Amino acid sequence: MRLWCWPGGTFQLGELKVLVATPDRMASLLELPEIARFHTRYLYHGLSGVLFRAPPVRSEHFETIKIETLDELTAAVRSSFHTVLMVEWDPALAAGLDAEERGRRMGRLTAALKRRAGSSIVIVYAPAMDDALQLVAAGADQTVWLAPLPAPARPTVAAAARAQAQQTLF
């Protein structure tokens, strides 16, 4: 069983994949006819940037769940029995956690996602990569980039002035 996100991504049983793409690209995945046929769970936090872009999925097999915390997300993944599990990642879920605690909790989430991927298609979607999502991507089978990579940060005026001042000292 497979889902195709044309061009560039194939999602299949037994693999945890992280998808970095525009919200419209993820919405196009929800329009696939397989989503209405398979038992699908879509998890999101806050206001979904995807669900309002896709036409409503009219199926008793499609379930959306709004989650509030990272622990709730992990519990929802563990309790899933669905054929397709989609997680819309929101950086606010890991905001405020120090690096050690974020690593521990994201490790638990990644382990739960990997276990679920043994018998499901598991997709963790985000419009951009952040520090917490990188921890999931490190444990994923593949990260699919269907969005342009962010431009490197440009130095601020103050940083450029400091660099110029340091050059004149030598």
C-alpha positions in Angstrom: 0.0 0.0 0.0 1.4 3.4 -1.0 0.5 7.1 -1.3 2.1 9.2 -4.0 2.8 12.9 -3.5 3.6 13.9 -7.0 6.3 14.9 -7.8 8.8 13.7 -5.3 7.4 11.6 -2.5 6.2 8.0 -2.0 4.8 7.0 1.4 4.4 3.3 2.2 3.9 0.9 5.1 6.8 0.3 7.4 8.5 3.7 7.0 8.4 6.8 9.1 8.8 9.9 6.8 9.1 13.5 7.6 7.6 15.8 4.9 8.7 19.4 4.7 6.4 21.0 2.1 4.0 23.9 1.6 0.6 23.5 3.2 -1.0 23.2 -0.3 1.2 20.2 -1.0 0.1 18.5 2.2 -3.5 19.4 1.4 -3.2 17.6 -2.0 -2.2 14.5 -0.1 -5.5 14.7 1.7 -7.3 14.8 -1.6 -6.0 11.4 -2.7 -8.9 8.9 -2.9 -7.0 6.4 -0.7 -7.3 8.7 2.2 -11.1 8.2 2.2 -10.7 4.4 1.8 -8.0 3.8 4.4 -8.5 4.3 8.2 -6.7 7.7 8.5 -5.9 9.8 11.6 -4.8 13.4 11.2 -3.3 15.0 14.4 -2.7 18.7 14.6 -2.1 21.5 17.2 -3.8 24.9 17.3 -5.1 26.0 13.9 -4.3 23.6 11.1 -2.6 25.2 8.2 -3.7 22.3 6.0 -7.2 21.2 6.8 -9.0 24.3 5.6 -7.1 24.1 2.3 -8.4 20.6 1.4 -12.0 19.8 0.6 -13.6 17.9 3.5 -12.9 14.2 3.5 -16.2 12.5 3.5 -15.5 9.2 5.1 -16.2 7.4 8.4 -12.6 6.2 8.1 -11.1 9.7 8.4 -10.5 11.2 11.9 -9.0 14.5 12.9 -7.8 15.1 16.5 -6.6 18.4 17.9 -3.9 17.9 20.4 -2.7 20.4 23.0 0.7 19.1 24.3 3.6 17.0 23.2 2.6 14.3 25.7 -0.9 14.2 24.2 0.6 13.8 20.7 2.7 10.9 21.9 -0.3 9.3 23.5 -2.5 9.8 20.4 0.2 8.1 18.2 0.5 5.2 20.6 -3.3 4.6 20.7 -3.6 4.8 16.9 -4.7 1.7 15.0 -5.1 3.5 11.7 -3.6 2.6 8.3 -2.5 6.1 7.7 -1.2 8.4 10.5 -0.5 12.0 9.6 0.9 14.5 12.1 1.0 18.2 11.4 4.0 19.4 13.4 3.7 22.7 15.2 6.9 24.1 16.9 4.8 25.4 19.7 4.5 21.8 21.0 8.2 21.8 22.0 8.5 25.5 22.8 9.7 26.3 26.3 11.5 23.0 26.8 15.2 23.0 27.6 17.4 21.0 25.3 17.6 18.0 27.5 13.9 17.7 28.1 13.1 18.4 24.5 15.5 15.6 23.5 13.9 13.2 25.9 10.3 13.9 24.9 11.1 14.0 21.2 12.9 10.7 21.6 9.7 9.2 23.1 7.6 10.6 20.2 10.0 9.3 17.6 9.9 5.8 19.2 6.1 5.8 19.2 6.1 7.0 15.5 8.6 4.3 14.5 6.5 1.6 16.3 3.3 2.8 14.5 5.2 2.9 11.2 5.6 -0.9 11.5 2.0 -1.4 10.4 1.0 2.0 9.1 1.9 4.8 6.7 3.3 7.5 9.0 3.9 11.0 7.8 5.0 13.9 10.0 4.4 17.1 8.1 5.8 20.6 8.7 6.1 23.7 6.4 9.6 24.3 7.8 12.2 22.3 9.8 12.9 23.4 13.4 15.2 22.0 16.1 12.6 19.7 17.6 11.5 18.3 14.3 15.2 17.6 13.4 15.2 15.2 16.2 12.3 13.3 14.7 13.9 13.5 11.2 17.1 12.0 12.6 15.2 8.9 13.6 13.0 8.8 10.5 13.5 6.6 7.5 13.5 9.5 5.1 13.0 13.3 5.1 11.2 14.5 2.0 11.8 18.1 1.1 9.1 19.5 -1.3 9.6 23.1 -0.2 12.5 25.3 -1.1 15.3 25.2 1.4 15.5 28.4 3.6 18.0 31.0 2.5 21.1 31.3 4.7 20.8 34.0 7.3 22.3 37.3 6.2 24.5 39.2 8.7 22.9 42.1 10.4 24.3 45.6 10.0 25.9 45.4 13.5 27.5 42.0 12.7 28.9 43.4 9.4 30.2 46.5 11.2 32.0 44.3 13.8 33.5 42.1 11.1 34.8 45.3 9.3 36.2 46.7 12.5 38.0 43.4 13.3 39.6 43.5 9.8 40.9 47.0 10.3 42.6 45.9 13.6 44.8 43.4 11.8 
